């Protein structure tokens, strides 16, 4: 990079619009549209015996009522299994509306369409559904015991048994000088974007075309799904992701039932129809993540070096498996982190429960994997009486070992080969940043204030930017405007800014001239979606390649006009000039005009491109063979495999031994996502991720009761941290460029959330001396743990306090 | 999350409000709406009529005298929080109100509304009890004063029935040689308390502990005042064993468990908060007693 915008903390250009109420979110669209509301199952597991809609029919303003029986053609089939996998031996998906059985509270049974949402809810309330309740399975342990089955034809509740191994684990464990075995749990949380899901559909009967707006992370794929399920040709369907108020993973799942049913109703009724999810619906009918039971056995030597690792995970996938086993695979493969694991065996059993489906939530299985690996490191250190940082250091992959092949297969079907990194560098920076070596002084100081202080750390490696591809289109207009589009969608991350930075840098134009459009199938029809920290890596490189194509063509045309060699030209501030020859220059906008040979002049600029304006060679066509009119280029980036970002976090907690309140007093992050496009945006991503990490560690928990009722389905009882609960975050950067892509970048979207649970658990354990084997943990749970005489204590605590176990 | 249909009445006088309440069955009074509107949106409540008293004149005053503070039905939490005269007469008011939710809620929610809502997780029900306060209730028959002991019947339930508007709450002044303190522990700042404690310590002329009373938030089904005097009676204020008072408090309460705290944990916090607030209240009482 020679231009200055790449790598600069350019202010987010979307913010002024979004924070002053000028965003256009789903519910801002279609103010006259009919409204859909849903009758959802109040039971976690039941047969639907009867649906009686009669009482709703006399509600004034009711337009239509749909049940399963009303679904035509492919809509009556189960929803797609989006990501099939050979080890997903018993995939099950729901129907757009329940077909005789419901498997979680919140599953849609009836759709009501009315003149507005109030009326729709009035009508929905009057619909009487008769259920015959069935036994309910809640939690991994109940699923595993399989006394009852979620799906009658899957009696063991096991949807998938994902298995990878890199050697003979049993033999390696048997040969290990030491082994440790333990079991731990991690609970359910959820993405909780500020804006829920939502769909608006408009059918143009004359044109026979459908325009759908949906709050999605994958508009091109929603388009394909709608076309398939509604039996339309792809060219009849447009899908647009408007401003999306957060996604964090839940909006990558598609098609949601509502994404099919709302367009279906719009076509059937010939009216605009809209559904905007409310918060309770989001809690009980979108998606959650994270519950796992982890059984871990590790072998290690006297120095604390791991010799073998054997992990058996039970993963709660909820009622259905539309997103396949992506989360189990990510846990299985990302668990190994930055460490050399000579022999590794992992089995993840993905089990059904009568709860909301489990699909990727920022981190997507990595926080669980990190929790498993990092707590293993803590246990080894404790058993050997070593510093936790030292044990980690001894196990790190060294910088000279890259590319490092873990001999595993990642979520993209490609090998887990780390492309680059400097893990000892991360650890050194982290120790300095958090003051690791002075922990005992901090502890003594806190003790003098009546507080228990603990420190913890956790490292991670995150596979980011998986394929298959993304594309970019760059076009320079005669006005000088540069239009950039890519198919993947934005949910507030700052794509408009970073893609503009990349194109402005590549092309040599002022960033103010660059306009970015994302997630609109009218502009770009080929895309995969926004997930797995891939937008900057995938679309960033795609728009860079597209910009390079435009630049090459611009230089070719300008060279012709300026009678110079293209190699002697440069573009800066939107002007092409001959290097070292003042005055020999042509604005890029003029090049754009000249790139399109015209017969008709529609304005002053266009005159320059008309057939009598320029002397051109008589023996060549105006558009050369293989060339195309216009200064534009479309290109795609398709990586050979994922690129692996990394980082290290440390938390310092203080605990009040009277109330057992837990306060994270310091949180340190060292972050490596390769070349950084915009450090301010990366830091913002880290801050947001840490907030969700703290939430997952100390506050958030989906509290299902034994009947499968979600007890805290509101923001009053589901405790996301407020700003007042999120600690100040100190950040240090390390940049280890990726050799895999032209820009040398790695993903940064999810990183911040990954190590939070592991680092905070470690810090609480350090402070209290009680083994923390289940997260999240709240003060009331910590109180139970410390007053329970049978709680396991750490060796470090026994040494420190002189207490015999 | 859209309310069921309801009729909306917008009376311009108390008489008009009472008339609507008397004639329309299932009518509910709307003041700040911070508790009622979420219940409506979740369709957990579906009153046929909402009687919005916000345009009824005369209900928006705070009157502080030497005897106490009278708070009108339309006084928002934030005004009570910022009223320095009221805070001087009865310091518990501002101290407790500071713990009521977040600024956005304090800007709209009313102190009297939260008392009429009778939520045992609300701060002001406990403060009404601890100060020995009362409410004024307007009915078609006239205005009656109802003491706190006769007001709270159960969670979200008062003894009021038929057409009635709670027009004011009165909080007696802090007695001489007394100090107060209020503290809460919540999962997140501004949440409903996992446990809250308000205390009043009164000394005798010799700076010995004469009387100790405490009331708790989110502990028990209805507000209650616990007399903790026995644990510390007659002890010099500087040396009083507040931990013993905390221990006594733990034996007197009967908290429930919920998602955020077990009953045992609440009991633990009752002890801790009692001890901590008593130390602060005693210091204030000592200051107000003089040497």
Contacts between the chains, C-beta under 8 A, distances in Angstrom:
chain1	res1	chain2	res2	distance
A	117	B	2	5.3
A	118	B	2	4.5
A	118	B	3	7.4
A	118	B	5	7.5
A	121	B	2	4.9
A	121	B	4	7.7
A	121	B	43	7.6
A	122	B	4	6.4
A	122	B	5	6.6
A	125	B	4	7.2
A	125	B	43	7.0
A	278	B	1	3.9
A	279	B	1	6.7
A	280	B	1	6.1
A	280	B	42	7.0
A	658	B	272	4.7
A	659	B	185	5.9
A	659	B	268	7.4
A	659	B	269	6.1
A	659	B	272	5.5
A	660	B	265	7.9
A	661	B	185	6.7
A	699	B	187	6.9
A	699	B	188	7.0
A	703	B	259	5.3
A	711	B	259	5.8
A	712	B	259	5.7
A	714	B	42	7.8
A	716	B	192	7.7
A	717	B	259	6.0
A	717	B	260	7.7
A	719	B	187	5.4
A	719	B	188	5.9
A	719	B	191	7.5
A	719	B	260	7.7
A	721	B	188	6.6
A	722	B	188	5.2
A	722	B	189	6.1
A	722	B	190	7.0
A	724	B	188	6.8
A	724	B	189	4.0
A	724	B	190	7.5
A	725	B	188	5.4
A	725	B	189	7.0
A	778	B	187	7.1
A	778	B	260	7.0
A	779	B	185	7.9
A	779	B	187	7.9
A	779	B	194	7.8
A	779	B	261	7.8
A	779	B	265	7.1
A	780	B	194	7.7
A	780	B	260	6.9
A	780	B	261	4.6
A	780	B	262	5.2
A	780	B	265	4.0
A	783	B	262	7.8
A	783	B	264	7.5
A	783	B	265	5.1
A	783	B	268	6.3
A	784	B	262	7.0
A	784	B	264	7.8
A	784	B	265	7.7
